[in-house]
């Protein structure tokens, strides 16, 4: 996949091991403005490790990593202000109110207190949370907390978004809003790095799908390209074919038989 634009993310021969186990084994990847990358793979494939390396949260890797032309380990973290991040498991300061938390996050990204609070209030209202703007996050449901996380990643108008299971806990209407929002952001030139195990969502929203297995990229292309290459009808079927997992029906049958023994 080629483009005349410069990549916002560049990985070259990226390798990482933990306790002697090779987690990433030579990952080469370039991400360009306007792309929604569906970054998928089995548990333990190295997806979260890749993202944490790009965010400067993990050291000790080998290979080249550039984000906006900068290296995460060079001591200059200014590029972080151009990044938004929603981790799969996040620890919110839930004793704070949504206003306090989002204003604090906005200030960390360089917004003034007033601007951060205004943007947060408006986005909370659009997510139907305006009436709990001054409520403590500890009282929020999982879906409400997920909306706060999404808002916190967008407050500062980032150029790259890293989203790990961003739809977790959201109701159907909110899922539609977020999917449409991501498409609009990509159309504005934002790069979106989207990781999820929900294959039908990845299939529908991604302009490019990257499949990681065993620490290596085993597929990279649009859904139509991957379907043509692998002669499969759905992303889930392509995923199973490329990762060699074809035992789901047998395993499900054995589990049900165990349940029925009771």
Secondary structure, DSSP 8 states (H G I E B T S, - for coil): ---SS-EEEEEEEEEEEETTEEEEEEEEEEEETT-EEEEEESTTSSHHHHHHHHTT-----EEEEEETTB-TTSS--GGGGGEEEE-SS----TTSBHHHHHHHHHHHTT--HHHHHHHHHHHHHHTT-GGGTTSBGGGS-HHHHHHHHHHHHHTT--SEEEEESTTTT--HHHHHHHHHHHHHHHHTT-EEEEE-S-HHHHHHH-SEEEEEETTEEEEEE-HHHHHHHHT-SSHHHHHHHHHT---HHHHHHHHHHHHHT-
